[in-house]
Amino acid sequence: MAALGVEVNVANDDGETNTAVNVPESVLRRDQARLEEAERRRNVKESQTVKEEKSDFFTSTFNAEKTGVEEMLSSSNLSDRDKAAKTLEEVTVRIQQLQKFLNDSMLFLTQYEIRQAQASMQKLQSSLDEKRDLVLPKKKFAFRSRNAGASKQPEPSKQTTDKSASDVGGGTVCGFSNAENQVLIMQAEEIQQQDVLLSHLTNCKVRLYGCPSTLHIKNIRSCEILCGPVSSSVFVDQCTDSTLVFPCQQLRTHNTTATQIYVHVTSRAIIEDCREVRFAPFTWTYPGIHDHFKVAGLDPDRNNWTDVDDFNWLAAGTPSPNWTVIPEIERISSWDFVGPS
């Protein structure tokens, strides 16, 4: 059987076309494939070059701004309270702008670069919080604890100092610990942008009608926790069979299983050593929450709730088996009202 081919005219030495050569189709297809592969490699190389240039620009710009913020914090004059407060306000704005710069750059950064930048942001926020505590001491609140079998509606309790507050950075915090089968509530005037710690709770309903600086959730089982906008990070650790609902800037979840998270996050959510975690967009509301979004510095129109990084799953192009999206038909859109009688 004759091989299929295409006639190609060939010019002689005088430039005249006078010869026809039958070129097999397989050769033409191979040449076409070679040209397409060369074009693909060229495009990949150009794309990689652009990505590297963007990454270099991000690194130099981020480090320069970070250094500037660190210098402002170290040189602030704490003896002049009004001047120091003004400096801290400026630092707060610069940190928020730097966080936005990081959020906008995540599409072309590697996971390592993102982790390094987020660690730097956390360090800056911690330094700012320490300075703010020195210049503007916070009103001290204590942990509230409910014993099993008590009334479902919380009652005012005597406030005492709980030494376990040092577990979340050495500052004064508020929150609830060591409670079971309880309804636990905090209002905005009690939270006052402080760090909040919820620890060792079982089968509790928690409502935080305010704007914490940072939220720590540790050793939680079968709980429903709803919180107002968190101005920096939410840290979840050792949480099982629970539902968590909150807006925040960053979310880090560790050692958590069978838990639903309704989140509004302006950065990216991170999970590690987790299983059966399900995500959905934040759906809770209460009077004053829009003002609390402003206080927290969170953009209500920017929610990256589906951008979840699993540090235990680095296979590119393959979804992590440790988290999923809650189907719309299963999502909770209206939450039980919980408040004082």
C-alpha positions as CSV (number, residue, x, y, z in Angstrom):
1,M,0.0,0.0,0.0
2,A,1.4,3.4,-0.9
3,A,2.1,5.7,2.0
4,L,-0.1,8.8,2.1
5,G,1.9,12.0,1.4
6,V,1.8,15.6,0.3
7,E,3.5,16.9,-2.8
8,V,6.0,19.7,-2.0
9,N,7.6,21.8,-4.6
10,V,11.4,22.1,-4.4
11,A,13.4,24.9,-6.0
12,N,16.6,24.2,-7.9
13,D,19.9,26.1,-7.6
14,D,18.7,28.8,-10.0
15,G,15.7,29.5,-7.8
16,E,13.2,27.9,-10.3
17,T,10.6,25.5,-9.0
18,N,10.6,22.5,-11.1
19,T,10.5,19.4,-8.8
20,A,7.7,17.9,-6.8
21,V,8.6,15.7,-3.8
22,N,6.0,13.5,-2.1
23,V,6.5,14.0,1.7
24,P,4.8,11.5,3.9
25,E,2.1,12.9,6.2
26,S,3.7,11.3,9.2
27,V,6.8,13.5,8.7
28,L,4.6,16.6,8.3
29,R,2.7,15.8,11.5
30,R,6.0,15.2,13.3
31,D,7.4,18.5,12.1
32,Q,4.2,20.3,13.1
33,A,4.2,18.7,16.6
34,R,7.9,19.7,17.0
35,L,7.0,23.3,16.1
36,E,4.1,23.3,18.5
37,E,6.2,21.9,21.3
38,A,8.9,24.5,20.7
39,E,6.2,27.2,20.9
40,R,4.8,25.7,24.1
41,R,8.2,25.7,25.7
42,R,8.8,29.3,24.7
43,N,5.5,30.4,26.2
44,V,6.3,28.4,29.4
45,K,9.7,30.0,29.7
46,E,8.3,33.5,29.1
47,S,5.5,32.8,31.7
48,Q,8.1,31.6,34.2
49,T,10.3,34.6,33.6
50,V,7.3,36.9,34.3
51,K,6.4,35.0,37.4
52,E,9.9,35.2,38.7
53,E,10.0,38.9,38.0
54,K,6.8,39.4,39.9
55,S,8.1,37.2,42.8
56,D,11.3,39.2,43.0
57,F,9.3,42.5,43.0
58,F,7.0,41.2,45.8
59,T,10.0,40.1,47.9
60,S,11.9,43.3,47.7
61,T,8.8,45.5,48.2
62,F,7.4,43.4,51.0
63,N,10.8,43.3,52.9
64,A,11.3,47.0,52.5
65,E,7.8,47.8,53.9
66,K,8.2,45.3,56.7
67,T,11.5,46.9,57.6
68,G,9.9,50.3,57.6
69,V,7.1,49.1,60.0
70,E,9.6,47.5,62.3
71,E,11.6,50.7,62.5
72,M,8.5,52.7,63.3
73,L,7.7,50.3,66.1
74,S,11.2,50.2,67.6
75,S,11.6,54.0,67.5
76,S,8.2,54.9,68.9
77,N,8.4,57.2,72.0
78,L,6.3,55.5,74.6
79,S,6.8,58.4,77.1
80,D,4.6,60.7,74.9
81,R,1.4,58.8,74.9
82,D,-0.5,60.9,72.4
83,K,2.4,60.8,69.9
84,A,2.9,57.0,70.4
85,A,-0.9,56.4,69.9
86,K,-0.7,58.3,66.6
87,T,2.3,56.3,65.5
88,L,0.6,53.0,66.3
89,E,-2.4,54.1,64.3
90,E,-0.1,54.7,61.3
91,V,1.5,51.4,61.8
92,T,-1.9,49.7,61.9
93,V,-2.8,51.2,58.5
94,R,0.6,50.2,57.0
95,I,0.2,46.6,58.3
96,Q,-3.3,46.4,56.8
97,Q,-1.9,47.7,53.5
98,L,0.9,45.2,53.6
99,Q,-1.6,42.4,54.2
100,K,-3.6,43.5,51.2
101,F,-0.4,43.5,49.1
102,L,0.3,39.9,50.2
103,N,-3.3,38.8,49.5
104,D,-3.1,40.3,46.0
105,S,0.2,38.6,45.3
106,M,-0.7,35.1,46.3
107,L,-1.6,33.9,42.8
108,F,2.0,33.9,41.7
109,L,3.8,33.2,45.0
110,T,5.0,29.7,46.0
111,Q,3.6,28.0,49.1
112,Y,6.9,28.6,50.9
113,E,6.9,32.3,50.0
114,I,3.3,32.6,51.3
115,R,4.1,30.9,54.6
116,Q,7.2,33.1,55.1
117,A,5.2,36.2,54.4
118,Q,2.3,35.2,56.7
119,A,4.8,34.4,59.5
120,S,6.3,37.9,59.1
121,M,2.8,39.5,59.1
122,Q,2.0,37.6,62.3
123,K,5.2,38.8,63.9
124,L,4.5,42.4,63.0
125,Q,0.9,42.1,64.4
126,S,2.3,40.7,67.6
127,S,4.8,43.5,68.0
128,L,2.1,46.1,67.3
129,D,-0.1,44.4,70.0
130,E,2.7,44.5,72.5
131,K,3.3,48.2,71.9
132,R,-0.4,49.0,72.1
133,D,-0.6,47.2,75.4
134,L,2.2,49.4,76.8
135,V,0.7,52.7,75.4
136,L,-3.0,51.9,75.9
137,P,-3.4,49.2,78.6
138,K,-6.5,47.1,78.0
139,K,-9.2,46.7,80.6
140,K,-8.7,43.3,82.2
141,F,-11.4,40.6,81.8
142,A,-11.3,37.1,83.2
143,F,-12.4,33.8,81.9
144,R,-15.9,32.6,82.5
145,S,-16.6,29.0,83.3
146,R,-19.9,27.2,83.6
147,N,-20.4,24.0,85.5
148,A,-22.3,21.2,83.9
149,G,-26.0,21.2,84.8
150,A,-26.3,24.9,85.3
151,S,-28.9,27.1,83.7
152,K,-28.8,27.3,79.9
153,Q,-28.9,31.1,80.1
154,P,-25.6,32.6,81.3
155,E,-25.5,34.7,84.4
156,P,-23.0,37.3,85.5
157,S,-20.1,35.6,87.3
158,K,-17.3,36.8,89.5
159,Q,-14.3,37.9,87.5
160,T,-10.9,36.5,88.5
161,T,-7.6,36.3,86.9
162,D,-6.8,33.0,85.0
163,K,-3.1,32.3,84.6
164,S,-3.7,30.3,81.5
165,A,-4.0,33.6,79.6
166,S,-0.2,33.5,79.2
167,D,-0.7,30.5,76.8
168,V,-1.8,33.0,74.0
169,G,1.1,35.5,74.2
170,G,1.3,36.7,77.7
171,G,-1.3,39.5,77.4
172,T,-4.7,39.8,79.1
173,V,-7.4,37.9,77.2
174,C,-11.0,37.1,77.7
175,G,-13.1,34.1,76.9
176,F,-14.5,30.8,78.3
177,S,-12.9,27.6,79.4
178,N,-13.8,24.3,81.1
179,A,-17.5,24.3,80.3
180,E,-20.0,21.6,79.2
181,N,-23.6,21.8,78.0
182,Q,-23.7,25.6,78.3
183,V,-24.7,28.7,76.4
184,L,-21.8,31.2,76.6
185,I,-22.2,34.8,75.5
186,M,-20.0,37.8,75.3
187,Q,-21.0,41.3,74.1
188,A,-19.0,43.8,72.2
189,E,-18.2,45.9,75.3
190,E,-16.7,42.9,77.0
191,I,-14.5,41.9,74.0
192,Q,-13.2,45.4,73.1
193,Q,-10.8,44.1,70.4
194,Q,-9.0,41.9,72.9
195,D,-7.6,38.4,72.3
196,V,-10.3,35.8,73.0
197,L,-9.6,32.2,74.0
198,L,-12.1,29.4,74.0
199,S,-10.7,26.2,75.5
200,H,-11.9,22.8,76.8
201,L,-15.6,23.2,75.8
202,T,-17.9,20.3,75.2
203,N,-21.4,20.6,73.7
204,C,-21.7,24.3,74.2
205,K,-23.2,27.1,72.1
206,V,-21.0,30.2,72.0
207,R,-21.9,33.6,70.7
208,L,-19.3,36.4,70.6
209,Y,-21.2,39.6,69.6
210,G,-18.1,41.7,69.1
211,C,-14.7,42.2,67.3
212,P,-11.8,40.3,68.8
213,S,-8.2,41.1,67.9
214,T,-7.3,37.4,67.7
215,L,-9.5,34.3,68.3
216,H,-8.0,31.1,69.7
217,I,-10.1,27.9,69.7
218,K,-8.6,24.9,71.5
219,N,-9.8,21.5,72.6
220,I,-13.4,21.9,71.5
221,R,-15.8,19.0,71.1
222,S,-19.4,19.1,69.7
223,C,-19.7,22.9,70.0
224,E,-21.3,25.6,67.9
225,I,-19.2,28.8,68.0
226,L,-20.3,32.0,66.2
227,C,-18.1,35.1,66.4
228,G,-18.0,38.6,65.0
229,P,-15.3,39.9,62.7
230,V,-11.7,39.1,63.9
231,S,-9.2,41.8,63.0
232,S,-6.3,39.4,62.6
233,S,-6.1,35.7,62.9
234,V,-8.2,32.8,64.1
235,F,-6.2,29.8,65.4
236,V,-8.1,26.4,65.7
237,D,-6.5,23.4,67.3
238,Q,-7.9,20.0,68.5
239,C,-11.4,20.7,67.4
240,T,-13.8,17.8,66.8
241,D,-17.4,17.4,65.5
242,S,-18.1,21.2,65.8
243,T,-19.4,24.1,63.7
244,L,-17.4,27.3,63.6
245,V,-18.6,30.6,62.1
246,F,-16.5,33.8,61.9
247,P,-15.0,36.4,59.6
248,C,-11.2,37.0,59.9
249,Q,-8.1,38.0,58.1
250,Q,-6.3,34.7,58.4
251,L,-7.3,31.2,59.4
252,R,-5.0,28.5,60.7
253,T,-6.6,25.1,61.6
254,H,-4.6,22.2,63.1
255,N,-5.5,18.7,64.4
256,T,-9.2,19.1,63.6
257,T,-11.7,16.5,62.4
258,A,-15.3,16.3,61.3
259,T,-15.8,20.1,61.7
260,Q,-17.8,22.6,59.6
261,I,-16.3,26.1,59.1
262,Y,-18.4,29.0,57.8
263,V,-15.8,31.6,57.1
264,H,-15.2,35.0,55.6
265,V,-11.4,35.2,55.2
266,T,-9.6,38.0,53.3
267,S,-6.3,36.1,53.1
268,R,-6.2,32.3,52.7
269,A,-7.3,29.5,55.0
270,I,-4.6,27.0,56.1
271,I,-5.2,23.5,57.4
272,E,-2.7,21.0,58.8
273,D,-3.1,17.5,60.2
274,C,-6.9,17.8,59.6
275,R,-9.5,15.4,58.3
276,E,-13.2,15.8,57.2
277,V,-13.2,19.5,57.4
278,R,-15.9,21.2,55.4
279,F,-16.0,24.9,54.3
280,A,-18.8,27.3,53.4
281,P,-19.1,31.1,53.2
282,F,-19.9,33.0,56.4
283,T,-23.7,33.4,56.9
284,W,-24.2,34.8,60.4
285,T,-25.5,38.3,61.1
286,Y,-26.4,40.4,64.2
287,P,-27.1,44.1,64.9
288,G,-23.9,46.1,64.5
289,I,-21.9,43.5,62.5
290,H,-21.4,45.9,59.6
291,D,-19.7,48.4,62.0
292,H,-17.6,45.6,63.4
293,F,-16.4,44.7,59.9
294,K,-15.1,48.3,59.7
295,V,-13.5,48.2,63.1
296,A,-11.7,44.9,62.2
297,G,-10.5,46.4,58.9
298,L,-12.1,43.5,56.9
299,D,-13.5,44.0,53.4
300,P,-17.0,42.5,53.4
301,D,-16.9,42.1,49.7
302,R,-13.6,40.0,49.7
303,N,-14.0,36.4,50.8
304,N,-11.5,33.7,49.8
305,W,-13.3,30.9,51.6
306,T,-12.6,28.4,48.9
307,D,-8.8,29.2,48.9
308,V,-7.7,26.5,51.3
309,D,-4.1,25.4,51.6
310,D,-3.5,22.0,53.1
311,F,0.1,21.8,54.3
312,N,-0.2,18.0,54.3
313,W,-1.2,17.8,50.7
314,L,1.3,19.3,48.2
315,A,0.3,17.4,45.1
316,A,-0.2,20.1,42.4
317,G,-3.4,19.8,40.4
318,T,-5.0,17.2,42.7
319,P,-7.6,18.3,45.4
320,S,-6.8,17.6,49.0
321,P,-8.9,14.7,50.4
322,N,-8.8,16.4,53.9
323,W,-11.3,19.2,53.1
324,T,-14.4,19.7,51.0
325,V,-17.0,22.4,50.2
326,I,-20.4,22.1,51.9
327,P,-23.1,21.6,49.2
328,E,-25.4,24.6,49.0
329,I,-28.4,22.5,49.9
330,E,-26.7,21.5,53.2
331,R,-25.5,25.0,54.3
332,I,-27.1,26.7,57.2
333,S,-28.3,30.2,56.4
334,S,-30.2,31.1,59.5
335,W,-28.8,30.5,63.0
336,D,-30.6,30.1,66.3
337,F,-30.9,33.3,68.3
338,V,-28.9,33.0,71.5
339,G,-29.0,35.8,74.0
340,P,-29.8,36.8,77.5
341,S,-33.5,36.5,78.4
